[in-house]
């Protein structure tokens, strides 16, 4: 099985979209009453948070990669 790198931004986006689905499913099942406009802030907020998490993750990975290259470049071999 091929391994892939962990992407926390996609995890956050998936969690918020799953939450939106649960809100609509609960409303359809009669468990509670969800107004039609209540899901928009959940989805928009989740996507904005996922973008922020993805950006921070990208910055951290870029800094780690450049740090690895600098340590190899400074080695006396």
C-alpha positions in Angstrom: 0.0 0.0 0.0 1.4 3.4 -0.9 1.8 5.9 1.9 0.9 9.5 1.6 1.8 12.5 3.7 -0.7 13.7 6.3 -2.6 16.8 5.3 -4.3 18.4 8.3 -6.1 21.0 6.2 -8.0 18.3 4.4 -8.8 16.7 7.7 -10.3 19.9 9.1 -12.3 20.6 5.9 -13.6 17.0 6.0 -14.6 17.3 9.6 -16.6 20.6 9.0 -18.3 19.2 5.9 -19.2 16.1 7.8 -20.7 18.3 10.5 -22.8 20.1 7.9 -24.0 16.7 6.7 -24.9 15.6 10.2 -26.8 18.9 10.7 -28.9 18.3 7.6 -29.3 14.6 8.3 -30.6 15.4 11.8 -33.0 17.9 10.4 -34.2 15.4 7.7 -34.7 12.7 10.3 -36.7 15.0 12.6 -34.2 14.9 15.5 -34.0 18.8 15.4 -34.9 21.7 13.3 -32.0 23.3 11.4 -32.6 26.6 9.6 -31.6 26.6 6.0 -29.0 29.3 6.5 -27.3 27.7 9.5 -25.0 25.5 7.4 -23.4 28.3 5.5 -21.3 29.7 8.4 -20.3 26.1 9.3 -19.0 25.3 5.8 -17.4 28.8 5.2 -15.8 28.8 8.7 -14.5 25.3 8.2 -13.1 26.0 4.8 -11.4 29.2 6.1 -9.9 27.3 9.0 -8.8 24.5 6.7 -7.0 27.0 4.5 -5.2 28.5 7.5 -4.2 25.1 8.8 -3.0 24.1 5.3 -1.0 27.3 5.0 0.7 26.8 8.3 1.4 23.2 7.5 3.0 24.2 4.2 5.2 26.8 5.9 6.3 24.3 8.6 7.2 21.7 5.9 9.0 24.2 3.8 11.1 25.4 6.7 11.9 21.8 7.7 13.0 21.0 4.2 15.2 24.0 3.9 16.7 23.3 7.3 17.6 19.8 6.2 19.3 21.1 3.1 21.3 23.7 5.1 22.5 21.1 7.6 23.7 18.9 4.7 25.4 21.8 3.0 27.3 22.8 6.1 28.6 19.3 6.8 32.3 18.9 6.1 32.0 15.9 3.8 
